[in-house]
Amino acid sequence: MTSVPEPSRLDGAQGSAPRRRNGRQQACEPCRKRKVACDHQLPVCSRCRRGNIMDSCIYVIDQPPQKRLKFTPPASPSPRLATQPPTELPRDFSPQPDNNVGYLGATSFSAVFQDTQTVLPQSARTPEQAEDLQFALFEEHPSSRSLSILRSIPDRATCSALFKLYVNPIDGWCRLAAQILNESLWITFGDVLEGTRTQDNLTTMAKILCRNSSIPLREEHTDPIAWLRSFSGQKMRWESLGLLFCYWALGTKSLPENAELRETQQLRDTDRRRLLNKYTLGAGMCVDICKNGSTANSLLAILLYRYGIIQSIISGDAKLAALTSFLGLHVTPPSMINDHSISSEMKRRLYSMIFKSDKVVATFTGRPPLIGSRFATTPLPLDVSDEELLNSDGNSLANSPNVDEHGWNNRGKIFSGTMMRAKMILTLIKEQILEIALQITPSGDTDQVLNDLRRRELEALDRFPKVLIYRDTDINDPDTDGPTLYCRVMIRLDHLQNMFFIERLLSKGSSMLGSEIIDISFEMISLTLIFWTHQEKLFGVSGDSEWLLMCYAAPAAGILCMELLRGRGSVATTPSRSNGTNPPITRSRLIQQLSLLVGFLDWVGPMAPNTESCSSVKKAVRHVLDQALNEGAPQVTAPMDWVGDFGVGFSGDMNDFFNFELLHTFDWLRPDGQ
C-alpha cells in the first residue's frame, strides 16, 4: 500500500496559530470548514469553546504530498476500462478550489455577483480569496469509526455473493458502476482486507479514502471511463464504499428466510437480520463521514438515495431533496438540453430516480412532495442500455442509431433506462394527482382537471413501447423471462395506481363506488399476487413483497372490501382493462381474490420489515371475509366496531377505508419514536 502524508496537527504547545502562505493566521478546522471567523486562540478558540467542541478545535498545516498514488484500473465488463493505461497523480497536484455553494438560481443572493464575476479576470482574485475557497479536509487521523467501517466490509466471497443476490431491472448504470467498485475494491485493497485486518493497514487505507474524499469530485465528464476512474481503484472514496455497503445490505435483504444459498462462511454463520443491520450501519456511517467533511457531489446524492431506500425497507427525510436542489440536478440550461454525455445522462437518471422516490414518499405519508416539476427543466433520460451509456464516447449518444426520435430505444428491449423514462412520465402525472389529493382548499373545477389527467394517463400509456405493455399471457409465456415480466407488471401497477387515485378523487363524497375503480382495484390485487404465486419466475428480481402489498394491494383491498360488504352481485368490466377479455367481477371472484391476498399477507414472515402493517391489513380483510361468508352481505348502515391497528373507524359509506389519510401509518417512513 502506498502511504499518504498527513497534515501536521498544531495544539496548545505552540505559542500562536500557524500562518498561511499569505501571512494571515490559519483558522481552526471547525471554523474553516464552516467559513466563519476564528479568533485563533490556543489551545481552543472561543467559538469552539462556546460550541462545546473543544476536541475538534485543531489547526492544520498543509504539507505537500511526498509520494504519488498509483492508480490500478479495476476489473470491469468494459474493455475500454480494462485496457486503459494506469494514471498517476502528479507531484505538484493540488485540488481545484471549490466554493461548494451549490446550485443558485436567478433569484438567489449571488445572481448579480455571479454576472459581475464573469467579466472579471481570474487574476483579479486576491490570494486571500483564493485561500478561502479551499475545500475542507477529512480526518487527518482516521477515527475508530472509520476503522470500524473497514472492519465491517465482508470478505471477498461474501461481497460477490451478496452483490449477485440483489438484481433490480430498474437499477440502471448504478449496478454496473457498483460492480466495478466491488471488483476494484479487492484489486486495490485486497492486501489489506484479505486475511487479518491489522490496525496499521486499515489506518493506511482509511487515510487514502479520506484524502480522496477531500478532493472535490469533478462533475462534468464526457468520457465514462474517466468518470468511473474518478471514484474507483486508488481514487476510491467514502461515498464509493458507502454505495457498496448499500448493495451488500440489499443483497442480504434478498436472502431467503431459510437460505440454502449461503455460499460463504460469513453468510452461513450469521443471521440475515444481523447482517442487514450491520451493512446498513456501515452505509450510514459512510454517509455521516461524507456529510461532515465532503464537498457535495452527485456520488453522494446516489449514496443518499440508496441509503434512503434501505432505511425505508428496514425501519427519507428531506435531506436528499435538499441535496438534489443544491446540486442543481433539477435544472438543465437550454444550451445543455441536447447534451447526452455521461455526466448529463447520469444526472438525468439520478434526478428521475429521486423525483420518483419523492412522490412515493408523498403518497405513503400524505405529505406534500419535496421536489416539484414546475421548477425543473431536466429532460427525460434517454432509453439506452447501461452498457451503451458507460461505453459511449464523448457525446455520441446524441446521434445513437439505437434511439428513435422520441427518445425510446428501437431494439424492442427493456433496459433500466426504459424503466426510468417510463416511470418518470407516469410520476409526472402522479405529481399533479397529489396536488389535488393533498390540497387543503379545492381550487377551480377539480373534476375537469381530473378527467384531463385521466385522458393524459391513458394517452401516455398508449405511447409507451409495446415491449413495456403487460399482457395476461405473459405469466405463462416461456419467451417472457422474469426481469421482463417484472418490468411490465410494475409499469402496469404504476399506471393503475394513478388511475386508482383519479377515480377515488372523482368519487369522493359519493356513497356509491363506480365500476371503474372496482375494476382497477381487482386488477391491482391480481398483479400484486403474481409476486407470490409465480415466485419461481420472478426469483432474484423482486425482494420487496411488503412494499408491493402496502403500496398497491392494500388500498385496492379496501375498495373490494367495501364492495363485498355492500353485497352487489356483479360489476361488468370496463374498457380500462385492456389486457384481454375478462369475466365479470362477481361476489365469488371478490372473495377468491381477497382470500388469496390474505394468504400473501400471511406469507410475509415475522422477521420481515413492517410485518405489523401487513398483519393489520390481513386482520381487516379477514374480518370482512368473515362477515361476508358468515352473515351474508348486510348493508353497512352504521360505523363498524373494529378498527384494527389503523386508528381509523369505518364509516357507513367506508370512504375512510384505506384512503390518503391512512397512508401515514406505514411505519417505515416515520421517524423513530413517532
VEXVEX-616556 format. One record per residue (C-alpha): residue in three letters; x negated, y, z. Coordinates in steps of 0.5 Angstrom, whole numbers, plus 500, padded with zeros to 3 digits. Each point is the difference from the previous one (the first is absolute). Last residue first. Example, Ala and Ser with C-alpha at 12.3 -4.5 7.8 and 13.67 -1.06 7.14 Angstrom:
residues 2
Ser473498514
Ala502493502
***
This chain:
residues 674
Gln587518533
Gly494497504
Asp496499494
Pro501504494
Arg506497495
Leu499497493
Trp499493502
Asp506501505
Phe506500494
Thr505504504
His499506496
Leu504496495
Leu507501503
Glu501507499
Phe500498492
Asn505495500
Phe500493503
Phe507500503
Asp502507501
Asn506500495
Met503494504
Asp507502498
Gly502499507
Ser494502503
Phe494495501
Gly496503506
Val493502499
Gly494498506
Phe497495495
Asp499495505
Gly506496498
Val506505500
Trp506496502
Asp507502503
Met503502493
Pro503506499
Ala507499498
Thr504499494
Val496495496
Gln505495496
Pro499493502
Ala497495495
Gly501493503
Glu498499508
Asn495495500
Leu497501493
Ala500508499
Gln498501508
Asp495495500
Leu497503493
Val500507503
His497498506
Arg494496496
Val499507496
Ala499504507
Lys496495503
Lys495499494
Val500508499
Ser497500508
Ser495494499
Cys497503494
Ser499507504
Glu497495505
Thr496497496
Asn497507498
Pro493497499
Ala500492499
Met498496506
Pro507497501
Gly500498493
Val505502495
Trp504494498
Asp506502504
Leu500506495
Phe500496494
Gly505495503
Val505506502
Leu499503493
Leu502493497
Ser506500504
Leu502507498
Gln499498493
Gln505494501
Ile505504504
Leu500505494
Arg501495495
Ser506497504
Arg503506500
Thr500501493
Ile495504496
Pro502499492
Pro496496496
Asn493502497
Thr499501492
Gly493503500
Asn494505502
Ser505506499
Arg503500507
Ser502508500
Pro505498495
Thr505498505
Thr502493504
Ala507499502
Val501500507
Ser504494503
Gly504498506
Arg499506505
Gly500499507
Arg498506503
Leu495497504
Leu496497494
Glu500507497
Met497503506
Cys495494501
Leu498501492
Ile498507502
Gly496499506
Ala497494496
Ala497505495
Pro497505505
Ala497494503
Ala497497493
Tyr496505497
Cys496504505
Met501495506
Leu499493497
Leu494503495
Trp497503506
Glu500493504
Ser498496494
Asp494504499
Gly495494497
Ser502500493
Val495499494
Gly496494503
Phe506495499
Leu505503496
Lys502493496
Glu499496506
Gln504505504
His506499496
Thr506500505
Trp497505505
Phe497505495
Ile506499496
Leu505502505
Thr498507499
Leu503500493
Ser507497502
Ile500505506
Met499506495
Glu505496495
Phe506500505
Ser498507503
Ile501503492
Asp506496499
Ile503503507
Ile498507498
Glu503499493
Ser507497503
Gly501507504
Leu501499507
Met506503503
Ser500505507
Ser497505496
Gly496505504
Lys494499496
Ser502496493
Leu495504496
Leu495500505
Arg500493500
Glu500499493
Ile494504499
Phe496497506
Phe502493496
Met498502493
Asn493502503
Gln499494504
Leu503496493
His494503497
Asp495499505
Leu502492500
Arg500500493
Ile493502500
Met498496505
Val503494497
Arg496501493
Cys494501504
Tyr501493504
Leu502496494
Thr494503496
Pro495498506
Gly503493501
Asp500498493
Thr505501494
Asp499494495
Pro503495504
Asp506503500
Asn504498506
Ile500507504
Asp500504494
Thr507497497
Asp504506504
Arg496505496
Tyr496506503
Ile497505496
Leu493502500
Val498497494
Lys505503496
Pro496507501
Phe504505504
Arg505505496
Asp506496502
Leu498501508
Ala499508499
Glu507500496
Leu503496506
Glu497505505
Arg502506496
Arg507498500
Arg500499507
Leu497507502
Asp505503496
Asn506497504
Leu496502506
Val499507498
Gln508500498
Asp502497506
Thr496505504
Asp503507497
Gly496505503
Ser497500507
Pro501495506
Thr498502507
Ile495496503
Gln496497494
Leu498493501
Ala504496495
Ile500505495
Glu492502500
Leu499492501
Ile504499493
Gln495505497
Glu494496503
Lys503494497
Ile500502493
Leu492502501
Thr499493503
Leu503497494
Ile495503495
Met495499505
Lys502492501
Ala499500492
Arg493503500
Met497496506
Met503494497
Thr497501493
Gly493502503
Ser500493504
Phe501497493
Ile506497497
Lys499497493
Gly503501493
Arg494503497
Asn502507499
Asn499503506
Trp504506502
Gly498507500
His506502496
Glu496501493
Asp498493501
Val493497504
Asn496495498
Pro497504494
Ser496504505
Asn500507498
Ala500504507
Leu497493503
Ser493502497
Asn499506504
Gly493498503
Asp499492498
Ser505496503
Asn498494504
Leu504501506
Leu506502497
Glu500495495
Glu499494505
Asp506503504
Ser504500494
Val504506497
Asp506503501
Leu498507501
Pro501504507
Leu506504500
Pro499508500
Thr497504506
Thr504507500
Ala503500507
Phe504505504
Arg507497498
Ser497493501
Gly500501507
Ile496497505
Leu502499508
Pro507497499
Pro505502504
Arg502495506
Gly505494499
Thr494495503
Phe501495495
Thr501504494
Ala495505502
Val495495501
Val501497493
Lys500507497
Asp493501503
Ser498494497
Lys502501493
Phe496507501
Ile494497502
Met500494495
Ser501505494
Tyr495505503
Leu495494500
Arg502499493
Arg499507498
Lys493501504
Met497493496
Glu503503494
Ser496506500
Ser494498503
Ile499494495
Ser501505494
His507501497
Asp500507499
Asn507503496
Ile502503506
Met494503502
Ser500507497
Pro507501503
Pro497499507
Thr502494503
Val503501507
His503494505
Leu493497502
Gly498507502
Leu495497505
Phe503504506
Ser507498497
Thr499493501
Leu496501506
Ala506503503
Ala505494498
Leu495495503
Lys500503506
Ala508501501
Asp501493503
Gly500494498
Ser502483511
Ile497495496
Ile502501493
Ser501508500
Gln493500503
Ile497495494
Ile503505495
Gly498506504
Tyr493497500
Arg500499492
Tyr503508499
Leu494502505
Leu495496496
Ile502503493
Ala500507503
Leu493499503
Leu498498493
Ser503506497
Asn496505504
Ala500504507
Thr493501502
Ser498495506
Gly499501507
Asn506499505
Lys504498494
Cys495495498
Ile499497506
Asp507499502
Val502497494
Cys494495501
Met503499507
Gly507498497
Ala497495495
Gly497497505
Leu506500505
Thr504497494
Tyr495494499
Lys500498507
Asn508501501
Leu500495494
Leu495495502
Arg504500507
Arg507499497
Arg497494495
Asp497496505
Thr493499501
Asp496493499
Arg501498493
Leu500507497
Gln493501503
Gln498493498
Thr501501492
Glu506497496
Arg506501504
Leu505498494
Glu504495504
Ala503506504
Asn506499504
Glu502507500
Pro498501493
Leu494505499
Ser503507496
Lys499504506
Thr492498501
Gly500502493
Leu503507501
Ala495501506
Trp494498496
Tyr502505494
Cys501505506
Phe493499502
Leu497500493
Leu503507500
Gly497502506
Leu493498498
Ser501504494
Glu502506504
Trp494499505
Arg496501494
Met496495495
Lys495504496
Gln495494501
Gly505496496
Ser507504499
Phe502507501
Ser497504494
Arg499493496
Leu507499498
Trp501507497
Ala493500496
Ile503493497
Pro507504499
Asp497505496
Thr504506499
His499502507
Glu502506504
Glu501499508
Arg493500502
Leu500497507
Pro497505505
Ile494497503
Ser501499508
Ser503493498
Asn493498497
Arg496502506
Cys505497505
Leu500493496
Ile493500500
Lys499501507
Ala505495502
Met496495496
Thr494502504
Thr504499506
Leu502493498
Asn493498499
Asp498503506
Gln505497504
Thr500493497
Arg505496496
Thr498493501
Gly501496493
Glu503504494
Leu502508501
Val493503500
Asp497496494
Gly506500496
Phe500508500
Thr499502493
Ile503493497
Trp505499505
Leu503507500
Ser500500492
Glu504494500
Asn506503504
Leu499507497
Ile501497493
Gln506496502
Ala502507504
Ala500503493
Leu503495496
Arg506500506
Cys500508500
Trp501499492
Gly507498501
Asp503498506
Ile507499496
Pro499493499
Asn499498507
Val495495502
Tyr498498507
Leu497494501
Lys494501496
Phe497505504
Leu501496506
Ala496494497
Ser494505498
Cys499503506
Thr501494504
Ala494496496
Arg496506501
Asp501501508
Pro505505502
Ile498507502
Ser502501507
Arg492501502
Leu500506495
Ile506503504
Ser497499507
Leu493503497
Ser504507498
Arg504500507
Ser494499504
Ser497506497
Pro496502494
His494505502
Glu500505495
Glu508500500
Phe503503493
Leu497506497
Ala505506498
Phe499503494
Gln496507498
Leu504506498
Asp498504506
Glu492499497
Ala502503493
Gln504506504
Glu494501504
Pro495500494
Thr504505497
Arg505499494
Ala499505494
Ser495495496
Gln506496498
Pro502506496
Leu507503502
Val506500495
Thr503493502
Gln499503507
Thr506505499
Asp505495498
Gln498496506
Phe501506505
Val507501497
Ala502493501
Ser497500507
Phe506501504
Ser504495496
Thr506502496
Ala497497493
Gly498493503
Leu494498505
Tyr498493499
Gly495498505
Val496505505
Asn494495500
Asn495506498
Asp495495498
Pro493501499
Gln496495495
Pro496494503
Ser493500501
Phe495496496
Asp493502500
Arg497493500
Pro505498494
Leu506495502
Glu499494496
Thr503496494
Pro500493498
Pro502498493
Gln507499498
Thr501493498
Ala505498505
Leu504506499
Arg500500493
Pro502492500
Ser506502505
Pro502494504
Ser495503505
Ala494498504
Pro498506504
Pro494504497
Thr495501505
Phe498507501
Lys493502503
Leu501505506
Arg494504500
Lys495502505
Gln498505505
Pro506504499
Pro499508502
Gln502502507
Asp506503503
Ile499503507
Val507498504
Tyr502504506
Ile505496505
Cys506501503
Ser504493500
Asp499498507
Met502507502
Ile507499497
Asn504503506
Gly503506495
Arg498505504
Arg493497501
Cys500499492
Arg501508499
Ser495502505
Cys494496497
Val497494504
Pro493499501
Leu499506498
Gln504506498
His500501492
Asp506505501
Cys504496494
Ala505503496
Val505495496
Lys499496494
Arg503494503
Lys494496498
Arg495505502
Cys503501507
Pro500492501
Glu493500498
Cys497505503
Ala499507496
Gln493501498
Gln496507501
Arg499504494
Gly493500497
Asn503499493
Arg497493500
Arg504498507
Arg498502507
Pro500495505
Ala503501507
Ser496503506
Gly496498505
Gln499492499
Ala502495505
Gly507502499
Asp501495494
Leu498500493
Arg501494496
Ser496499494
Pro503497493
Glu500493498
Pro495497495
Val504494497
Ser496493500
Thr501496494
Met502493501
***
